[in-house]
Amino acid sequence: MAAHTETRVTKVSRKGNTLRVEDGFRPTPIQSEFFQACDDPDVEEILFDGSIRGGKTQAACKKLLAWAWTHGGRYLIARKTYRELRDSTQAVFLRGEGDLPPTCPPELVKMYRASDETIYLRNGAEILFRSLENRDDAKAKLRNLSLNAAFIDQVEELDEEADAQLYEELLGRLSDPRGPGKMLLAANPGPEDHWVHRRFVNEETKKPWCRRISVTLWDNQKNLDPKYFSSRIRTEKSNPDYYKRFILGQWGAFGGKRFKAFDQDIHVTEPFPIPSWWEIMEGIDYGYQNPFCCLWIAIGPEGHWFVVAEHYESEHGVGWHSRKIKEIRELHNLAPSVSWLDPSCWAHHGTYESVAMELSDRGIFCAKAQNERLGGWARLDDMLITMIDGKPQLRIFNTCRNLIRELPSAKLKDDTDDIIKRNDHALDALRYAVMSRPPTPHEPEDPGPDDLREVYAERLIERARGRAAQALYMGG
């Protein structure tokens, strides 16, 4: 079988022990681009993401089959839940989808054993189907396996940070030297804080051995029913979030966003020196396995709030975080008047009375933050919308990357005004600060001699301008 032309079987013939399968499938240009990425020796992981009905699963299944038929060995096809794996991905591979035949021609199959969800091809290759819903069970299913390649369908469904570790363990199973040793992924785009987005899409964090191929519905238009295609294009006006995510294939476009007003173009700004007399405060969300986050907020005299710095790290003790907080304070010349800490940190913790006490012992003195979630999100939303002198009340320095990542990805829980508690550590730290109602600082009222001379000169200039304008008016 040719590597890039396998889907529709047009001719099957036998000569002795030789089985010949000719295939009339011709990939779309975007599927050909995906196949080229798969064949690139410098690429180890390939993500095919984008719109629904873009031919992603078909292409990935065909490539995996081509490798299995060429190299032999053992291969994995996985999805989060067994039900979706059986009803969708496995159906595409074994039974076909719509008017398309199965991506694996039946003539290549020696046996399918449903009891262990394994296909045995006539050349001796094995293709295993496994669900990844329970991470511990998934690890047990894959323990001691040596794979030639693997394909995870709808990988955006694996949306927990712990799933990123499971993915790394799967990569560690691609150890059979007979095959390509590559990982294929298919996805509909999700929130921008997803680990897949960081690994494949984000220009600052993506891995050099990873390749992303993105598809829109237009890329597969010739293979779609015209009526279906037109109905999906109409969603541009009727359901813009759906259209951006499932038709254009954009990450970060999804329904149920909590902070729809957030716009990087207006809410993210370049850093600038903070005047020493501005109000500075800290918001701290404690975590060990989850990230520990400290944000520094500067408040200007007109009521603008600027998130000017962040510390965001996991798997470190309180002493380490305390040192980092002091380093950032010194580096940016930030002297907070108050540090608002997650109120749960006053509970008994290990050998110390509490995390709050441990921070205090290390010179980080904190006040117990207000922990009202719905009110905090509402106030944060209001600060994103409120304009002061033509600028949003809340702005964020572009160096605070984790907060910028979390804000647009916060999603509402079903039937609530709260957000799903996932990747929200910087958001919680900001919420503690927002709910504190600190005073707005005022510019010093007693200027020194140099300031007095400056003020006097400015007043003389303004008076001269006023007299000139009056004379011009009288002369007219």
Buried (B, 14 or more C-beta within 10 A) or exposed (E): BEBBBBBBBEEEEEEEEEBEBBBEBEBBEBBBBBBBBBBEEEBBBBBBBBBBBBBBBBBBBBBBBBBBBBBBBBBBBBBBBBEBBBEBBBBBBBEBBEEBBBBBBEEBBEEBEEEEBBBBBEBEBBBBBBBBBEBEEBBEBBEEBEBBBBBBBBBBBBBEBEBBEBBEEBBEBBEBEEBBBBBBBBBBBBBBBBBBBBBBBBEEEBEEEBBBBBBBBBBBEEBBEEEEBEEBBEBEEEBEBBBBBBBBBBBBBBEEBBBEBBEEEEBBBEEEEBEEEBBBBBBBBBBEEBBBBBBBBBBBEEEBBBBBBBBBBEEBEBEEBBBBBEEBBEEBEBEBEBBBBBBBBBEEBEEBBBBBBBBBEBEBEBBBBBBEBEBBBEBBBEBBEBEBEEBBBBBBBEBBBBBBBBBBBBBBEEEEEEBBEBBBBBBBBBBBBBBBEBEEBEEEEEEEEEEEEEEEEEEEEEEEEEEEEEEEEEEE
